[in-house]
Amino acid sequence: MKLNANTDFLYRALIYVALHPGCLVTSREIAEAYGLSHNHLAKVCQELIRHGFLKAQRGRGGGVQLARDPASINLGELLSLGQLKPKGVDCKTGVGGVSRISPACRLKGIFAQAQQAFLDVMNSHTLAEVVAQPKLLSLFDPVDSK
């Protein structure tokens, strides 16, 4: 499954914020850390706030921080925010017209099964697992970033 840029940015934003527990970080800080568009990151942060993953503090010295414990955030939860529901295989109408294999097509069920397996794996892992990697911690040292 190919993830779109919005989903990628959602994960990156949460990882960065989770690596800075107790700190308020700005969308500009996150964007600069990854070399990404600030405007896009700001929209992603707003979406994460709206869905209860981040909480915001406005004003001078404001920013965002996690609204939930990283161990309670399943990676699969984020897929529904960032991704459009993927279109399944349509055995009745193939690309360019009616599919000749529609009477015996099993692809739709196989792809649905594969998609569910992907979601099951993503839901079995948490944000806490991702940010607990020692190498990742050293890339965004909270002491050096402030």
N, C-alpha and C positions, 0 to 999 in steps of 0.2 A: 504494500500500500504506500503510495506516495503522499507525503504530507505537504500541505500548502504553506506559503510563507507566514500566514497568520498563525497557524498552529505552531510553527517553529518559533515565532516570536513569543507566543504565550508560554511555551516551555522555558525559553531563555530568560524571560522576565521573572518567572517564578523561581528559577534556579538562582538568579542573581540576588533576588530579595531574600531567599532562604539562606543564602550564604552570609547575610548581614543581619542576623537575629538581633532584635532590640534596637536596630538603627532605622531611621527613616531614609529611604533612598528615592531619588527623583527619576522620572522617566528619562530625563536628559542624561543622567548618570548611567543608567542602564544602556541607553542607546550608544553612548560614548564607549562604554566598556566592550561592547560587541562590534562597534563600527557600523551601526544600523541607523536607519532614518528615525529621527526623534519624533516626527509627526506620527509615524506608524506605531512606534512604541507607546506614545501617549494614548492612542486609541486602544491598543492592546491592554494597557493598564486600566483604562476606564472600563473595559469589558470585564477584566478580572475583579475590579471593585464591584461592579454591578452584580456579578455572580457569586460574591462572597468569598473569593480567594484572597483578595487584598483589602486592606482598610487604608483610608487616606486621611492625612492631616493637612489642611489648607494653610496658606500663609507663609510668612518668612520662616525658614527652617522646616517647612513641611515636606511631605513626601508620602511614600507608601511603605507598608510592612505587611507581613503575612497576617491574615485574619484567622487562619486555622493552623493547627499543628501540622508540620510537613508530613508526619506519619499518617495523618488522616486524609491526605490528598492523593487519591489514586490517579495514576497517569492517564488512565482511560477516561476519567471525568473531563479532562481538557479537550479530548478529541471532539466531543459534541459541541464545544464552543467554537473551535477553530476551523473545523471541517464542515463542508456541506455533506449531507448524507450521500455517500457514493452511489451512483446508479448501478444497479445490478445488471447482469446479462439478460437480455431479452431474447428468448429463443423463438418468439413468434415473428418478430421483425428484426432482421439483421441489418447491418449497414448496407444501405442501398436497396432495401426492399425486404420481401418476405424471405425468411431463412428456410432453406430446403430441409434442414435437419430438425425443424421444430417438433415433429411428431416423436422424435427420439432424443431430444436435447436434455442433457442432465447438467449442463454447465451452470445454469442458474443456481441450482442447489449446491453445487460444489463451491462456487464463488461465495455464496451466502455462508457456508460452513467455514470457509477460509477466513472470511471477514469476522465471524464470531470468534474464531480461534485467536485472531489478532487482538480483538477487544478483550478477550479473557486474559491474555498475557499482559496487556497494558494495565488492566485492572488489578492484576496481582502484584504490581509494583507501586511504590509510593515515591513522592518527592523526597522524603527523608533518605531513602536508599540512594537516590541520585546524588544528593549533595553530600553524602557521607564519604565519597571517594576522596582519599587524601590528595591525589594529584589535582583534582578540581578545586579543592580548598586552597591550594597554593596559587592557582591562577588568579583568584579574586581575593587576595588577602584583605580581610576587612580592616586591618590596621593600616595598611598602605593606601587604601582607597579614600580615606577621609583626610 
